[in-house]
Amino acid sequence: MAEMKAKAEQQRVAEEAREGERRQREGAAYQTPEQRAEAARAARQAAAEGRAEREEARVAEKRFDPARDYYQLLGIPRGASAADVRRTYKRLALLYHPDKHKAEGVEQQAAIQEKFKQARGGAST
């Protein structure tokens, strides 16, 4: 038991020495271990809140809009099968995908990107 206490004391002294060196090295910017832990907790919480806000925004932008006629956007009849919808969407997505039009001018890229968003159902017409 005495050995364990001695070892714990050695570890405490070594930690104090490390903190002393750090305090000297960092000067006015030095923070205690408790302050560093609190700053890390605050950063994690802010990051979690930011992730939650981004996820909420992503979900909000992908909501179904019943006022839009998605069949008309795709240019297919209302009675089209699910396979036709998928096939037409994929064709339009490949045709208007912004990565396919990198060599175009800025205005052309914006127009193509708008058509791509419309095909996705994510932009207002």
MOPAC internal coordinates of N, CA, C and O (Angstrom, degrees):
PM7 1SCF
backbone

  N    0.0000 0     0.00 0     0.00 0    0    0    0
  C    1.4476 1     0.00 0     0.00 0    1    0    0
  C    1.5216 1   110.57 1     0.00 0    2    1    0
  O    1.2310 1   121.07 1   141.91 1    3    2    1
  N    1.2849 1   115.55 1   -38.09 1    3    2    1
  C    1.4605 1   120.15 1   179.91 1    5    3    2
  C    1.5272 1   110.30 1   -65.67 1    6    5    3
  O    1.2310 1   120.86 1   144.50 1    7    6    5
  N    1.3345 1   115.96 1   -35.50 1    7    6    5
  C    1.4706 1   119.57 1   178.14 1    9    7    6
  C    1.5228 1   110.62 1   -63.86 1   10    9    7
  O    1.2310 1   120.65 1   138.30 1   11   10    9
  N    1.3148 1   116.36 1   -41.70 1   11   10    9
  C    1.4574 1   120.72 1   179.66 1   13   11   10
  C    1.5313 1   110.75 1   -63.39 1   14   13   11
  O    1.2310 1   120.70 1   138.46 1   15   14   13
  N    1.3263 1   116.28 1   -41.54 1   15   14   13
  C    1.4583 1   119.65 1   178.73 1   17   15   14
  C    1.5246 1   110.62 1   -65.05 1   18   17   15
  O    1.2310 1   120.58 1   139.65 1   19   18   17
  N    1.3174 1   116.49 1   -40.35 1   19   18   17
  C    1.4670 1   120.50 1   179.59 1   21   19   18
  C    1.5350 1   110.23 1   -65.24 1   22   21   19
  O    1.2310 1   120.68 1   138.11 1   23   22   21
  N    1.3262 1   116.31 1   -41.89 1   23   22   21
  C    1.4562 1   120.28 1   179.22 1   25   23   22
  C    1.5272 1   111.15 1   -65.07 1   26   25   23
  O    1.2310 1   120.56 1   138.84 1   27   26   25
  N    1.3266 1   116.53 1   -41.16 1   27   26   25
  C    1.4613 1   120.88 1   177.75 1   29   27   26
  C    1.5201 1   110.19 1   -63.08 1   30   29   27
  O    1.2310 1   120.65 1   139.91 1   31   30   29
  N    1.3175 1   116.36 1   -40.09 1   31   30   29
  C    1.4668 1   120.50 1   178.54 1   33   31   30
  C    1.5268 1   110.43 1   -64.87 1   34   33   31
  O    1.2310 1   120.25 1   139.56 1   35   34   33
  N    1.3180 1   117.13 1   -40.44 1   35   34   33
  C    1.4695 1   120.96 1   177.72 1   37   35   34
  C    1.5324 1   110.83 1   -62.39 1   38   37   35
  O    1.2310 1   120.92 1   137.52 1   39   38   37
  N    1.3114 1   115.85 1   -42.48 1   39   38   37
  C    1.4656 1   119.81 1   179.26 1   41   39   38
  C    1.5212 1   111.18 1   -64.57 1   42   41   39
  O    1.2310 1   120.76 1   140.54 1   43   42   41
  N    1.3371 1   116.16 1   -39.46 1   43   42   41
  C    1.4592 1   120.20 1   178.99 1   45   43   42
  C    1.5204 1   110.78 1   -64.83 1   46   45   43
  O    1.2310 1   120.29 1   136.88 1   47   46   45
  N    1.3268 1   117.05 1   -43.12 1   47   46   45
  C    1.4673 1   121.73 1   179.27 1   49   47   46
  C    1.5285 1   110.13 1   -64.40 1   50   49   47
  O    1.2310 1   120.47 1   137.83 1   51   50   49
  N    1.3352 1   116.71 1   -42.17 1   51   50   49
  C    1.4606 1   120.36 1   179.37 1   53   51   50
  C    1.5316 1   110.48 1   -64.01 1   54   53   51
  O    1.2310 1   120.32 1   139.32 1   55   54   53
  N    1.3187 1   117.00 1   -40.68 1   55   54   53
  C    1.4654 1   120.92 1   178.26 1   57   55   54
  C    1.5282 1   110.88 1   -64.67 1   58   57   55
  O    1.2310 1   120.50 1   138.39 1   59   58   57
  N    1.3122 1   116.65 1   -41.61 1   59   58   57
  C    1.4702 1   120.08 1   177.12 1   61   59   58
  C    1.5265 1   110.69 1   -62.89 1   62   61   59
  O    1.2310 1   120.51 1   141.63 1   63   62   61
  N    1.3251 1   116.63 1   -38.37 1   63   62   61
  C    1.4602 1   120.18 1   178.56 1   65   63   62
  C    1.5322 1   110.37 1   -65.42 1   66   65   63
  O    1.2310 1   120.73 1   136.59 1   67   66   65
  N    1.3274 1   116.20 1   -43.41 1   67   66   65
  C    1.4694 1   119.56 1   177.87 1   69   67   66
  C    1.5259 1   111.57 1   -61.73 1   70   69   67
  O    1.2310 1   120.96 1   137.43 1   71   70   69
  N    1.3402 1   115.76 1   -42.57 1   71   70   69
  C    1.4630 1   119.53 1   178.95 1   73   71   70
  C    1.5292 1   110.81 1   -65.72 1   74   73   71
  O    1.2310 1   120.40 1   143.03 1   75   74   73
  N    1.3397 1   116.83 1   -36.97 1   75   74   73
  C    1.4694 1   120.34 1   177.22 1   77   75   74
  C    1.5271 1   110.91 1   -63.12 1   78   77   75
  O    1.2310 1   120.76 1   136.38 1   79   78   77
  N    1.3236 1   116.15 1   -43.62 1   79   78   77
  C    1.4713 1   119.80 1   177.45 1   81   79   78
  C    1.5219 1   110.58 1   -63.14 1   82   81   79
  O    1.2310 1   120.47 1   138.69 1   83   82   81
  N    1.3060 1   116.71 1   -41.31 1   83   82   81
  C    1.4566 1   120.44 1  -179.84 1   85   83   82
  C    1.5230 1   110.66 1   -65.64 1   86   85   83
  O    1.2310 1   120.44 1   137.82 1   87   86   85
  N    1.3537 1   116.76 1   -42.18 1   87   86   85
  C    1.4545 1   121.81 1   179.46 1   89   87   86
  C    1.5229 1   109.95 1   -60.06 1   90   89   87
  O    1.2310 1   121.00 1   138.24 1   91   90   89
  N    1.3202 1   115.70 1   -41.76 1   91   90   89
  C    1.4635 1   121.06 1  -179.96 1   93   91   90
  C    1.5365 1   110.84 1   -68.37 1   94   93   91
  O    1.2310 1   120.63 1   137.79 1   95   94   93
  N    1.3148 1   116.40 1   -42.21 1   95   94   93
  C    1.4629 1   121.43 1  -177.77 1   97   95   94
  C    1.5322 1   111.31 1   -67.64 1   98   97   95
  O    1.2310 1   119.87 1   137.58 1   99   98   97
  N    1.3591 1   117.85 1   -42.42 1   99   98   97
  C    1.4571 1   121.68 1  -174.79 1  101   99   98
  C    1.5180 1   113.58 1   -85.91 1  102  101   99
  O    1.2310 1   119.74 1   159.12 1  103  102  101
  N    1.3033 1   118.09 1   -20.88 1  103  102  101
  C    1.4602 1   121.63 1   177.32 1  105  103  102
  C    1.5217 1   112.35 1    62.94 1  106  105  103
  O    1.2310 1   120.38 1    52.99 1  107  106  105
  N    1.3458 1   116.88 1  -127.01 1  107  106  105
  C    1.4636 1   121.96 1  -175.07 1  109  107  106
  C    1.5279 1   111.87 1   -67.40 1  110  109  107
  O    1.2310 1   119.69 1   156.45 1  111  110  109
  N    1.3178 1   118.19 1   -23.55 1  111  110  109
  C    1.4601 1   121.14 1  -178.74 1  113  111  110
  C    1.5325 1   112.43 1   -81.88 1  114  113  111
  O    1.2310 1   120.09 1   179.47 1  115  114  113
  N    1.3217 1   117.43 1    -0.53 1  115  114  113
  C    1.4682 1   121.15 1  -176.48 1  117  115  114
  C    1.5200 1   111.18 1   -64.03 1  118  117  115
  O    1.2310 1   121.29 1   -42.14 1  119  118  117
  N    1.3224 1   115.14 1   137.86 1  119  118  117
  C    1.4593 1   121.95 1   174.21 1  121  119  118
  C    1.5186 1   108.36 1  -125.46 1  122  121  119
  O    1.2310 1   121.04 1   -36.52 1  123  122  121
  N    1.3128 1   115.62 1   143.48 1  123  122  121
  C    1.4622 1   119.74 1   177.67 1  125  123  122
  C    1.5249 1   108.79 1   -68.92 1  126  125  123
  O    1.2310 1   120.07 1   -16.79 1  127  126  125
  N    1.3323 1   117.48 1   163.21 1  127  126  125
  C    1.4712 1   119.00 1   177.73 1  129  127  126
  C    1.5348 1   112.18 1   -57.09 1  130  129  127
  O    1.2310 1   120.40 1   144.52 1  131  130  129
  N    1.3304 1   116.84 1   -35.48 1  131  130  129
  C    1.4580 1   119.83 1   178.95 1  133  131  130
  C    1.5298 1   110.97 1   -66.50 1  134  133  131
  O    1.2310 1   120.65 1   139.46 1  135  134  133
  N    1.3317 1   116.36 1   -40.54 1  135  134  133
  C    1.4641 1   120.38 1   177.99 1  137  135  134
  C    1.5276 1   110.63 1   -65.50 1  138  137  135
  O    1.2310 1   120.36 1   139.69 1  139  138  137
  N    1.3283 1   116.92 1   -40.31 1  139  138  137
  C    1.4606 1   120.29 1   178.62 1  141  139  138
  C    1.5185 1   110.67 1   -64.88 1  142  141  139
  O    1.2310 1   120.43 1   139.20 1  143  142  141
  N    1.3342 1   116.78 1   -40.80 1  143  142  141
  C    1.4612 1   120.86 1   179.40 1  145  143  142
  C    1.5256 1   110.22 1   -64.81 1  146  145  143
  O    1.2310 1   120.17 1   138.89 1  147  146  145
  N    1.3348 1   117.29 1   -41.11 1  147  146  145
  C    1.4623 1   121.11 1   179.16 1  149  147  146
  C    1.5306 1   110.33 1   -65.67 1  150  149  147
  O    1.2310 1   119.92 1   138.88 1  151  150  149
  N    1.3363 1   117.76 1   -41.12 1  151  150  149
  C    1.4635 1   121.17 1   178.37 1  153  151  150
  C    1.5344 1   110.43 1   -63.68 1  154  153  151
  O    1.2310 1   120.31 1   139.95 1  155  154  153
  N    1.3291 1   117.01 1   -40.05 1  155  154  153
  C    1.4655 1   120.67 1   178.23 1  157  155  154
  C    1.5262 1   110.64 1   -65.25 1  158  157  155
  O    1.2310 1   120.34 1   139.47 1  159  158  157
  N    1.3452 1   116.96 1   -40.53 1  159  158  157
  C    1.4669 1   120.58 1   177.48 1  161  159  158
  C    1.5240 1   110.80 1   -62.21 1  162  161  159
  O    1.2310 1   120.63 1   136.05 1  163  162  161
  N    1.3288 1   116.40 1   -43.95 1  163  162  161
  C    1.4669 1   120.69 1   179.98 1  165  163  162
  C    1.5293 1   110.66 1   -64.17 1  166  165  163
  O    1.2310 1   120.20 1   140.05 1  167  166  165
  N    1.3351 1   117.23 1   -39.95 1  167  166  165
  C    1.4618 1   120.98 1   179.23 1  169  167  166
  C    1.5307 1   110.56 1   -65.49 1  170  169  167
  O    1.2310 1   120.39 1   138.32 1  171  170  169
  N    1.3380 1   116.87 1   -41.68 1  171  170  169
  C    1.4726 1   119.94 1   177.71 1  173  171  170
  C    1.5177 1   111.18 1   -63.26 1  174  173  171
  O    1.2310 1   120.58 1   139.03 1  175  174  173
  N    1.3306 1   116.50 1   -40.97 1  175  174  173
  C    1.4551 1   120.29 1   179.83 1  177  175  174
  C    1.5278 1   110.72 1   -66.13 1  178  177  175
  O    1.2310 1   120.18 1   137.09 1  179  178  177
  N    1.3247 1   117.25 1   -42.91 1  179  178  177
  C    1.4691 1   120.80 1   178.55 1  181  179  178
  C    1.5266 1   110.34 1   -63.19 1  182  181  179
  O    1.2310 1   120.47 1   139.55 1  183  182  181
  N    1.3308 1   116.70 1   -40.45 1  183  182  181
  C    1.4659 1   120.35 1   178.70 1  185  183  182
  C    1.5211 1   110.36 1   -64.89 1  186  185  183
  O    1.2310 1   120.25 1   139.21 1  187  186  185
  N    1.3233 1   117.13 1   -40.79 1  187  186  185
  C    1.4680 1   120.47 1   179.21 1  189  187  186
  C    1.5214 1   110.51 1   -64.93 1  190  189  187
  O    1.2310 1   120.09 1   138.84 1  191  190  189
  N    1.3342 1   117.43 1   -41.16 1  191  190  189
  C    1.4610 1   120.44 1   178.25 1  193  191  190
  C    1.5253 1   110.38 1   -64.87 1  194  193  191
  O    1.2310 1   120.57 1   139.66 1  195  194  193
  N    1.3258 1   116.51 1   -40.34 1  195  194  193
  C    1.4662 1   120.64 1   178.26 1  197  195  194
  C    1.5155 1   111.52 1   -63.28 1  198  197  195
  O    1.2310 1   120.65 1   138.75 1  199  198  197
  N    1.3515 1   116.37 1   -41.25 1  199  198  197
  C    1.4656 1   120.17 1   177.43 1  201  199  198
  C    1.5186 1   110.58 1   -62.86 1  202  201  199
  O    1.2310 1   120.86 1   138.42 1  203  202  201
  N    1.3385 1   115.96 1   -41.58 1  203  202  201
  C    1.4604 1   119.96 1  -179.76 1  205  203  202
  C    1.5227 1   110.63 1   -64.03 1  206  205  203
  O    1.2310 1   120.24 1   138.63 1  207  206  205
  N    1.3365 1   117.14 1   -41.37 1  207  206  205
  C    1.4698 1   120.51 1   179.01 1  209  207  206
  C    1.5236 1   110.92 1   -65.28 1  210  209  207
  O    1.2310 1   120.56 1   137.83 1  211  210  209
  N    1.3474 1   116.54 1   -42.17 1  211  210  209
  C    1.4664 1   119.45 1   179.57 1  213  211  210
  C    1.5211 1   110.64 1   -64.81 1  214  213  211
  O    1.2310 1   120.06 1   139.15 1  215  214  213
  N    1.3150 1   117.49 1   -40.85 1  215  214  213
  C    1.4642 1   121.17 1   179.43 1  217  215  214
  C    1.5252 1   109.79 1   -65.09 1  218  217  215
  O    1.2310 1   120.61 1   138.93 1  219  218  217
  N    1.3306 1   116.45 1   -41.07 1  219  218  217
  C    1.4586 1   120.55 1   178.78 1  221  219  218
  C    1.5275 1   110.74 1   -62.81 1  222  221  219
  O    1.2310 1   120.23 1   137.77 1  223  222  221
  N    1.3177 1   117.16 1   -42.23 1  223  222  221
  C    1.4675 1   121.50 1   178.75 1  225  223  222
  C    1.5254 1   110.51 1   -65.69 1  226  225  223
  O    1.2310 1   120.62 1   139.73 1  227  226  225
  N    1.3439 1   116.42 1   -40.27 1  227  226  225
  C    1.4571 1   120.15 1   179.90 1  229  227  226
  C    1.5212 1   110.50 1   -63.94 1  230  229  227
  O    1.2310 1   120.46 1   136.78 1  231  230  229
  N    1.3184 1   116.73 1   -43.22 1  231  230  229
  C    1.4614 1   120.60 1   179.63 1  233  231  230
  C    1.5202 1   109.70 1   -66.34 1  234  233  231
  O    1.2310 1   120.05 1   139.88 1  235  234  233
  N    1.3304 1   117.51 1   -40.12 1  235  234  233
  C    1.4575 1   121.24 1  -178.90 1  237  235  234
  C    1.5268 1   110.80 1   -63.30 1  238  237  235
  O    1.2310 1   120.02 1   141.65 1  239  238  237
  N    1.3327 1   117.57 1   -38.35 1  239  238  237
  C    1.4606 1   119.19 1  -178.14 1  241  239  238
  C    1.5223 1   112.24 1   -74.52 1  242  241  239
  O    1.2310 1   119.54 1   162.25 1  243  242  241
  N    1.3173 1   118.48 1   -17.75 1  243  242  241
  C    1.4600 1   120.96 1  -177.81 1  245  243  242
  C    1.5359 1   112.29 1   -98.68 1  246  245  243
  O    1.2310 1   120.16 1  -171.87 1  247  246  245
  N    1.3143 1   117.30 1     8.13 1  247  246  245
  C    1.4568 1   119.85 1  -179.04 1  249  247  246
  C    1.5293 1   111.17 1   -66.76 1  250  249  247
  O    1.2310 1   121.49 1   -32.46 1  251  250  249
  N    1.2971 1   114.75 1   147.54 1  251  250  249
  C    1.4560 1   122.53 1   177.55 1  253  251  250
  C    1.5220 1   108.87 1   -72.95 1  254  253  251
  O    1.2310 1   120.44 1   -46.67 1  255  254  253
  N    1.3148 1   116.77 1   133.33 1  255  254  253
  C    1.4647 1   122.22 1   178.79 1  257  255  254
  C    1.5289 1   108.00 1  -108.80 1  258  257  255
  O    1.2310 1   119.80 1   -74.29 1  259  258  257
  N    1.3274 1   117.98 1   105.71 1  259  258  257
  C    1.4641 1   120.11 1  -177.03 1  261  259  258
  C    1.5236 1   113.33 1   -66.65 1  262  261  259
  O    1.2310 1   119.67 1   163.82 1  263  262  261
  N    1.3287 1   118.23 1   -16.18 1  263  262  261
  C    1.4601 1   121.03 1  -179.64 1  265  263  262
  C    1.5302 1   112.07 1   -78.35 1  266  265  263
  O    1.2310 1   120.36 1   166.35 1  267  266  265
  N    1.3133 1   116.92 1   -13.65 1  267  266  265
  C    1.4673 1   120.03 1  -177.84 1  269  267  266
  C    1.5253 1   110.68 1   -94.49 1  270  269  267
  O    1.2310 1   121.01 1   -35.05 1  271  270  269
  N    1.2925 1   115.67 1   144.95 1  271  270  269
  C    1.4629 1   120.84 1   176.98 1  273  271  270
  C    1.5319 1   107.48 1  -100.12 1  274  273  271
  O    1.2310 1   120.91 1   -85.31 1  275  274  273
  N    1.3122 1   115.87 1    94.69 1  275  274  273
  C    1.4596 1   121.28 1  -176.07 1  277  275  274
  C    1.5265 1   112.11 1   -67.45 1  278  277  275
  O    1.2310 1   120.60 1   150.67 1  279  278  277
  N    1.3080 1   116.45 1   -29.33 1  279  278  277
  C    1.4714 1   119.24 1   177.14 1  281  279  278
  C    1.5296 1   109.88 1   -64.87 1  282  281  279
  O    1.2310 1   120.81 1   138.28 1  283  282  281
  N    1.3314 1   116.05 1   -41.72 1  283  282  281
  C    1.4635 1   120.10 1   179.05 1  285  283  282
  C    1.5377 1   110.01 1   -65.84 1  286  285  283
  O    1.2310 1   120.20 1   140.11 1  287  286  285
  N    1.3307 1   117.22 1   -39.89 1  287  286  285
  C    1.4628 1   120.44 1   178.06 1  289  287  286
  C    1.5244 1   110.91 1   -58.58 1  290  289  287
  O    1.2310 1   120.85 1   140.79 1  291  290  289
  N    1.3227 1   115.98 1   -39.21 1  291  290  289
  C    1.4588 1   120.25 1  -179.77 1  293  291  290
  C    1.5266 1   111.93 1   -83.22 1  294  293  291
  O    1.2310 1   120.54 1   164.77 1  295  294  293
  N    1.3172 1   116.58 1   -15.23 1  295  294  293
  C    1.4551 1   120.25 1   179.26 1  297  295  294
  C    1.5187 1   112.92 1    75.52 1  298  297  295
  O    1.2310 1   120.40 1  -143.80 1  299  298  297
  N    1.3235 1   116.83 1    36.20 1  299  298  297
  C    1.4657 1   121.13 1   179.95 1  301  299  298
  C    1.5282 1   108.82 1  -125.84 1  302  301  299
  O    1.2310 1   119.87 1   -22.84 1  303  302  301
  N    1.3326 1   117.86 1   157.16 1  303  302  301
  C    1.4611 1   120.03 1   179.49 1  305  303  302
  C    1.5315 1   111.38 1   -71.93 1  306  305  303
  O    1.2310 1   121.01 1   -23.74 1  307  306  305
  N    1.3290 1   115.68 1   156.26 1  307  306  305
  C    1.4752 1   120.63 1  -178.47 1  309  307  306
  C    1.5281 1   112.87 1   -60.22 1  310  309  307
  O    1.2310 1   119.80 1   152.25 1  311  310  309
  N    1.2847 1   117.99 1   -27.75 1  311  310  309
  C    1.4583 1   121.42 1  -178.06 1  313  311  310
  C    1.5283 1   113.45 1   -87.06 1  314  313  311
  O    1.2310 1   119.97 1  -167.25 1  315  314  313
  N    1.3289 1   117.67 1    12.75 1  315  314  313
  C    1.4705 1   120.69 1  -177.24 1  317  315  314
  C    1.5277 1   110.63 1   -66.02 1  318  317  315
  O    1.2310 1   121.36 1   -33.28 1  319  318  317
  N    1.3228 1   115.00 1   146.72 1  319  318  317
  C    1.4652 1   119.58 1   179.48 1  321  319  318
  C    1.5333 1   109.96 1   -74.80 1  322  321  319
  O    1.2310 1   121.13 1   -14.48 1  323  322  321
  N    1.3138 1   115.44 1   165.52 1  323  322  321
  C    1.4600 1   120.55 1   178.90 1  325  323  322
  C    1.5245 1   110.24 1   -61.16 1  326  325  323
  O    1.2310 1   120.63 1   143.32 1  327  326  325
  N    1.3208 1   116.40 1   -36.68 1  327  326  325
  C    1.4674 1   119.97 1   178.89 1  329  327  326
  C    1.5295 1   110.60 1   -64.71 1  330  329  327
  O    1.2310 1   120.39 1   140.81 1  331  330  329
  N    1.3422 1   116.86 1   -39.19 1  331  330  329
  C    1.4680 1   120.32 1   177.39 1  333  331  330
  C    1.5321 1   110.99 1   -64.49 1  334  333  331
  O    1.2310 1   120.85 1   138.85 1  335  334  333
  N    1.3139 1   115.99 1   -41.15 1  335  334  333
  C    1.4715 1   120.21 1   178.89 1  337  335  334
  C    1.5230 1   109.81 1   -61.47 1  338  337  335
  O    1.2310 1   120.57 1   131.36 1  339  338  337
  N    1.3312 1   116.51 1   -48.64 1  339  338  337
  C    1.4699 1   120.42 1   179.86 1  341  339  338
  C    1.5210 1   111.25 1   -60.94 1  342  341  339
  O    1.2310 1   120.76 1   133.69 1  343  342  341
  N    1.3170 1   116.16 1   -46.31 1  343  342  341
  C    1.4600 1   121.03 1  -177.81 1  345  343  342
  C    1.5405 1   110.91 1   -62.22 1  346  345  343
  O    1.2310 1   120.36 1   134.90 1  347  346  345
  N    1.3254 1   116.93 1   -45.10 1  347  346  345
  C    1.4626 1   121.11 1  -179.42 1  349  347  346
  C    1.5211 1   110.76 1   -66.54 1  350  349  347
  O    1.2310 1   120.68 1   136.55 1  351  350  349
  N    1.3332 1   116.30 1   -43.45 1  351  350  349
  C    1.4741 1   119.52 1   178.25 1  353  351  350
  C    1.5220 1   110.42 1   -59.83 1  354  353  351
  O    1.2310 1   120.37 1   133.24 1  355  354  353
  N    1.3116 1   116.89 1   -46.76 1  355  354  353
  C    1.4648 1   120.31 1  -178.64 1  357  355  354
  C    1.5313 1   110.83 1   -62.28 1  358  357  355
  O    1.2310 1   120.42 1   138.38 1  359  358  357
  N    1.3257 1   116.79 1   -41.62 1  359  358  357
  C    1.4630 1   120.28 1   179.29 1  361  359  358
  C    1.5243 1   110.75 1   -61.71 1  362  361  359
  O    1.2310 1   120.48 1   133.87 1  363  362  361
  N    1.3465 1   116.69 1   -46.13 1  363  362  361
  C    1.4644 1   120.21 1   179.91 1  365  363  362
  C    1.5245 1   111.65 1   -67.48 1  366  365  363
  O    1.2310 1   120.77 1   140.79 1  367  366  365
  N    1.3252 1   116.14 1   -39.21 1  367  366  365
  C    1.4680 1   119.35 1   179.47 1  369  367  366
  C    1.5238 1   110.60 1   -63.17 1  370  369  367
  O    1.2310 1   120.36 1   137.39 1  371  370  369
  N    1.3194 1   116.91 1   -42.61 1  371  370  369
  C    1.4662 1   120.04 1   177.68 1  373  371  370
  C    1.5307 1   111.25 1   -67.33 1  374  373  371
  O    1.2310 1   120.57 1   142.89 1  375  374  373
  N    1.3214 1   116.51 1   -37.11 1  375  374  373
  C    1.4543 1   120.90 1  -177.93 1  377  375  374
  C    1.5282 1   111.83 1   -68.59 1  378  377  375
  O    1.2310 1   120.44 1   138.86 1  379  378  377
  N    1.3407 1   116.76 1   -41.14 1  379  378  377
  C    1.4609 1   120.88 1  -174.00 1  381  379  378
  C    1.5270 1   114.12 1  -105.10 1  382  381  379
  O    1.2310 1   119.37 1  -172.79 1  383  382  381
  N    1.3222 1   118.81 1     7.21 1  383  382  381
  C    1.4674 1   119.73 1  -178.31 1  385  383  382
  C    1.5271 1   109.96 1   -62.40 1  386  385  383
  O    1.2310 1   120.01 1   -48.15 1  387  386  385
  N    1.3489 1   117.59 1   131.85 1  387  386  385
  C    1.4680 1   120.92 1  -177.21 1  389  387  386
  C    1.5275 1   113.85 1   -57.44 1  390  389  387
  O    1.2310 1   119.58 1   147.96 1  391  390  389
  N    1.2974 1   118.40 1   -32.04 1  391  390  389
  C    1.4688 1   120.45 1  -179.76 1  393  391  390
  C    1.5277 1   112.28 1   -67.02 1  394  393  391
  O    1.2310 1   120.24 1   158.42 1  395  394  393
  N    1.3051 1   117.14 1   -21.58 1  395  394  393
  C    1.4632 1   120.67 1   179.79 1  397  395  394
  C    1.5335 1   112.21 1   -79.74 1  398  397  395
  O    1.2310 1   120.56 1   169.15 1  399  398  397
  N    1.3423 1   116.54 1   -10.85 1  399  398  397
  C    1.4592 1   120.88 1  -172.77 1  401  399  398
  C    1.5239 1   112.30 1  -125.69 1  402  401  399
  O    1.2310 1   120.18 1  -139.54 1  403  402  401
  N    1.3089 1   117.26 1    40.46 1  403  402  401
  C    1.4635 1   121.31 1  -178.45 1  405  403  402
  C    1.5262 1   112.32 1   -67.40 1  406  405  403
  O    1.2310 1   119.39 1   150.92 1  407  406  405
  N    1.3189 1   118.78 1   -29.08 1  407  406  405
  C    1.4577 1   121.88 1  -176.11 1  409  407  406
  C    1.5337 1   112.02 1   -81.23 1  410  409  407
  O    1.2310 1   119.95 1   169.47 1  411  410  409
  N    1.3295 1   117.69 1   -10.53 1  411  410  409
  C    1.4589 1   121.48 1  -178.50 1  413  411  410
  C    1.5260 1   110.33 1   -71.47 1  414  413  411
  O    1.2310 1   120.60 1   -14.98 1  415  414  413
  N    1.3282 1   116.46 1   165.02 1  415  414  413
  C    1.4555 1   121.91 1   176.01 1  417  415  414
  C    1.5220 1   110.59 1   -70.72 1  418  417  415
  O    1.2310 1   120.93 1   -12.18 1  419  418  417
  N    1.3280 1   115.83 1   167.82 1  419  418  417
  C    1.4640 1   120.85 1  -177.07 1  421  419  418
  C    1.5279 1   111.23 1   -61.66 1  422  421  419
  O    1.2310 1   120.22 1   136.33 1  423  422  421
  N    1.3266 1   117.19 1   -43.67 1  423  422  421
  C    1.4657 1   120.10 1  -179.52 1  425  423  422
  C    1.5211 1   111.21 1   -65.94 1  426  425  423
  O    1.2310 1   120.75 1   139.35 1  427  426  425
  N    1.3250 1   116.16 1   -40.65 1  427  426  425
  C    1.4665 1   119.76 1   178.62 1  429  427  426
  C    1.5192 1   110.54 1   -65.65 1  430  429  427
  O    1.2310 1   120.86 1   139.63 1  431  430  429
  N    1.3457 1   115.96 1   -40.37 1  431  430  429
  C    1.4651 1   118.93 1   178.18 1  433  431  430
  C    1.5236 1   110.96 1   -61.71 1  434  433  431
  O    1.2310 1   120.37 1   139.02 1  435  434  433
  N    1.3405 1   116.90 1   -40.98 1  435  434  433
  C    1.4663 1   120.39 1   179.57 1  437  435  434
  C    1.5248 1   110.69 1   -63.32 1  438  437  435
  O    1.2310 1   120.20 1   137.87 1  439  438  437
  N    1.3290 1   117.23 1   -42.13 1  439  438  437
  C    1.4647 1   120.73 1   179.17 1  441  439  438
  C    1.5225 1   110.98 1   -65.04 1  442  441  439
  O    1.2310 1   120.63 1   137.96 1  443  442  441
  N    1.3179 1   116.39 1   -42.04 1  443  442  441
  C    1.4676 1   120.66 1   179.78 1  445  443  442
  C    1.5212 1   110.03 1   -66.52 1  446  445  443
  O    1.2310 1   120.61 1   139.10 1  447  446  445
  N    1.3249 1   116.43 1   -40.90 1  447  446  445
  C    1.4656 1   120.06 1   178.98 1  449  447  446
  C    1.5317 1   110.21 1   -63.52 1  450  449  447
  O    1.2310 1   119.97 1   141.27 1  451  450  449
  N    1.3192 1   117.65 1   -38.73 1  451  450  449
  C    1.4613 1   121.48 1   177.52 1  453  451  450
  C    1.5292 1   110.43 1   -63.16 1  454  453  451
  O    1.2310 1   120.03 1   137.47 1  455  454  453
  N    1.3320 1   117.56 1   -42.53 1  455  454  453
  C    1.4765 1   120.78 1   177.65 1  457  455  454
  C    1.5284 1   110.16 1   -63.25 1  458  457  455
  O    1.2310 1   120.69 1   141.36 1  459  458  457
  N    1.3315 1   116.28 1   -38.64 1  459  458  457
  C    1.4679 1   120.08 1   178.55 1  461  459  458
  C    1.5246 1   110.07 1   -63.71 1  462  461  459
  O    1.2310 1   120.34 1   136.40 1  463  462  461
  N    1.3269 1   116.96 1   -43.60 1  463  462  461
  C    1.4651 1   120.58 1   178.84 1  465  463  462
  C    1.5276 1   110.96 1   -62.74 1  466  465  463
  O    1.2310 1   120.97 1   140.83 1  467  466  465
  N    1.3379 1   115.75 1   -39.17 1  467  466  465
  C    1.4645 1   119.04 1   178.23 1  469  467  466
  C    1.5295 1   110.94 1   -64.08 1  470  469  467
  O    1.2310 1   120.70 1   138.52 1  471  470  469
  N    1.3232 1   116.27 1   -41.48 1  471  470  469
  C    1.4664 1   120.19 1   178.99 1  473  471  470
  C    1.5104 1   110.71 1   -63.77 1  474  473  471
  O    1.2310 1   120.57 1   145.68 1  475  474  473
  N    1.3331 1   116.52 1   -34.32 1  475  474  473
  C    1.4617 1   121.01 1   177.22 1  477  475  474
  C    1.5102 1   111.37 1   -74.18 1  478  477  475
  O    1.2310 1   120.70 1   159.79 1  479  478  477
  N    1.3436 1   116.26 1   -20.21 1  479  478  477
  C    1.4520 1   119.04 1  -177.55 1  481  479  478
  C    1.5155 1   111.12 1    86.03 1  482  481  479
  O    1.2310 1   119.49 1  -163.93 1  483  482  481
  N    1.3455 1   118.59 1    16.07 1  483  482  481
  C    1.4506 1   120.68 1  -175.27 1  485  483  482
  C    1.5062 1   114.81 1  -105.02 1  486  485  483
  O    1.2310 1   118.92 1  -179.51 1  487  486  485
  N    1.3434 1   119.66 1     0.49 1  487  486  485
  C    1.4577 1   120.68 1  -178.83 1  489  487  486
  C    1.5138 1   109.70 1  -123.47 1  490  489  487
  O    1.2310 1   120.94 1   -28.62 1  491  490  489
  N    1.3015 1   115.81 1   151.38 1  491  490  489
  C    1.4618 1   119.13 1   178.33 1  493  491  490
  C    1.5090 1   110.20 1   -81.77 1  494  493  491
  O    1.2310 1   120.69 1   -34.40 1  495  494  493
  N    1.3194 1   116.29 1   145.60 1  495  494  493
  C    1.4591 1   120.73 1   179.76 1  497  495  494
  C    1.5035 1   110.87 1  -103.80 1  498  497  495
  O    1.2310 1   120.10 1   180.00 1  499  498  497

